[in-house]
Amino acid sequence: MNNCLKIMKIMLCVLLVASFVGCAGTKTRESTGQYIDDSAITTKVKAAIFAEESLKTLQITVVTFKGVVQLSGFVDSAASVNKAGQVARGVKGVKSVKNDLVVK
């Protein structure tokens, strides 16, 4: 019975270590916490763009990975490209912005 208890404790420790390692981030994958943070940044950037009257939000896609925001889609003018980049950079938590917006 004592050996069984020791084996169960070891298995539990291995399971806990494996679950923590599974939540860790790599260069190409986000950790669970980073995913949640990036989702919040994406939401804040979308809200900031939506609040900007000169931008058409349905034309702009926002994706965030490890604090780097990527803007893509089509806009009406070069001024809109610049404005969207400025708005995104102004959001707390944004490390940098990749502005891939295209003027149509």
Phi, psi and omega in degrees: 000321180294320177296322179297320179294319178296317179297319179296319178296317179297316180297320179296317178297316179298318179296317179296316179297317180297322180291324177290320179294325179293338180267357182284149179269160174232188179295328184253353180231143178272151170283170180300317179296319178295321179299316180294317178299316180294324176296320178293319178297315179302315180297317180295319179294316178299319179295320180293321178293320179298323181288340179278111187295333183281352181253140175265107189291334182290344180269351186246127176256136181240127176228137180237134176223114180053043176085353179265120183265132175247124176257132177217163180127194183240138177230170187276338185209163176295330177296324178292324177299310181295318181296317179298319177296317179297316181297315181296318179296334181281355181276134180298133179100347180281122179277317177201168182232129171259108185263098180256026179289145182239136177278127180261000000 
